[in-house]
Amino acid sequence: MAVEPEHASVNGRKKPQRPQRTHREVADELRARIRSGVLRPGQRMPTQAQLAAEFGVERQAVRGALRILQSEHLLTNISKGAPATVAERADRAPAGPAAPPQPTTVALAPRIASAFEAEHVEIDAVCLTAVSLTLAIGEPLRQIYTGRLKPAKVDVRVLLPSRSIDLAFPVPVGGRQGDTDPVHERWLAQRNAQGQVLRHNLMALRATHGIDVRVTFRALPFTPPVKLYLLNNTEALFAYYTVTRSEALIGQESLPTYDAQGVRSMLFAFEQGDGLRDTTFVEQSHLWFNALWETISSELELTD
């Protein structure tokens, strides 16, 4: 059987064929190019044939990727006859009444990157582990290190559940067995690790760029049923934690649990100035956060 040239090496042996990328992986790469400015607003994209050749995929995968980016309002003019165009202001995720809800992994990073364009960045968050926030902070940090962003001051406040409470979730389906709770211990380790990474990455900006940074955590006496991010006193991003039954691998044991995947939660965006509804939601969200911060929350140490 003849070996196709693209999979043959100089000695005639067949090279291992790389697994083909999915349309979502292609969309992730193109999205990153748009967010980073490699592909600029108003710029024509490469043709579908060029993208298919670059990524080693079929055109169907390219079209699927482009449709994803179009649904995120990053591309316009998608058709079979001409290359798509990067949307104007594609570096900003839409907010306000016209903004469709999007998964946290899609919506949060660009909004936080936009928030870092301010001279004084203020981020308040209520969440279960800070995983989504830590991931999203990576984009503005990258832009700071490349010189595209340079805020003078960054203030981050995070409310997380206390280690001493009985969490509503994640929990074993059958309840706690005895005095030990491996599901709680796993959550606690994740909460502490993500918080430490978030604080370390932000505080490093002091030494590397002379940015005045303050990162503070406080503990809640309850499990938050929602996640909330408040950006520069002008935006509120809100999502529900939807609890489902799942399997948690703890050590060598698979344990049925009730848990919520926060990174997949649909994030609703509200922006001050986009009508009475949005303005009121942002204002009330700040009042709610500050009330929790100043009253029933307590000091939190991110230690084992």
C-alpha positions, 0 to 999 in steps of 0.5 A, a space after each residue: 500500500 502506497 504511503 501518501 507523501 504528506 505522511 512519509 518521512 525521508 527514510 520511507 517510514 510512515 509518520 504518525 498522523 496528528 489528530 485533527 483539530 475540532 471546530 471548537 479548537 479552531 475557534 479557540 485559536 482564532 478567538 485568541 488572535 482576535 482578543 490579542 490584536 493579531 486580527 484587528 477590528 475591521 480586518 478581513 479573515 483568511 479565506 476558509 480554504 486558507 484556514 482549513 490548510 493552516 489548521 489541517 482540517 476540513 472546511 466544515 470544521 472551519 465553517 463551524 468555528 466561524 459560526 461560533 465566533 459570529 455567535 459571539 459577535 466577533 465576526 461579521 459577513 460570514 458567507 461562502 463567497 468572501 472571507 469573514 470580517 473581524 467585528 468592530 470593537 471585537 476586543 470587547 464582549 457585548 454587555 447590556 440588554 443586547 448582550 446574549 448570555 455566554 459561558 463563563 469561559 467565553 465571556 469573562 476574560 474579555 470583560 476583565 481585560 477591558 476592565 484592565 484598560 482603566 487607570 484604577 482597576 476594581 474587581 469584586 467577586 463572589 464565587 465558589 473556588 475562584 477558578 474562573 476568575 484566576 483563568 480570566 485574569 490570565 489575559 490582562 496579565 499577558 497584555 500587561 507583560 506585552 506592554 498593551 496595558 498598564 493600569 496604575 492600581 489594581 484592587 481585587 476583593 473576593 468572597 469565598 465560602 468558609 472552610 468551617 461550614 457544611 457546604 450545600 455543594 459539592 457534597 457526596 450523594 450519600 452524605 458524609 460518612 463518618 468524620 472525614 469528607 474527601 469531597 470537602 477536602 478536595 474543594 478546600 484544596 482547590 479553593 486555596 490553590 486557586 486563591 493563592 495563584 490569583 494573589 501571586 500572579 497579581 501581586 507579582 505586578 508590583 515587582 515587575 511593573 510597579 503597579 499598586 496591587 491589593 488582593 483581599 479574600 474574606 469568608 462567607 458563612 454560606 454556599 453562594 448559589 450564584 457567582 457574581 463579578 463586579 468590574 470598575 463599579 460599572 459592570 455586573 456579570 452574573 451566573 447561576 451555579 446549577 447543581 448536577 449529579 456527577 462523579 468525582 475521582 478522589 484518589 483511586 475511588 470514583 465518588 458520586 457527588 452533587 456539584 456545579 461546574 462554574 466555568 460552564 455557567 451562562 454569564 449574564 452581563 449588565 452595564 451601568 448606563 444601558 437603561 434603568 434595568 441594567 443600571 439598577 442591577 449594577 448598583 444593587 449588586 454593589 450594595 449586596 456585595 459590600 453588605 456581605 463584605 462589611 457584615 457577616 463575612 470573616 477573615 480568610 486564610 488560604 492555608 491548608 
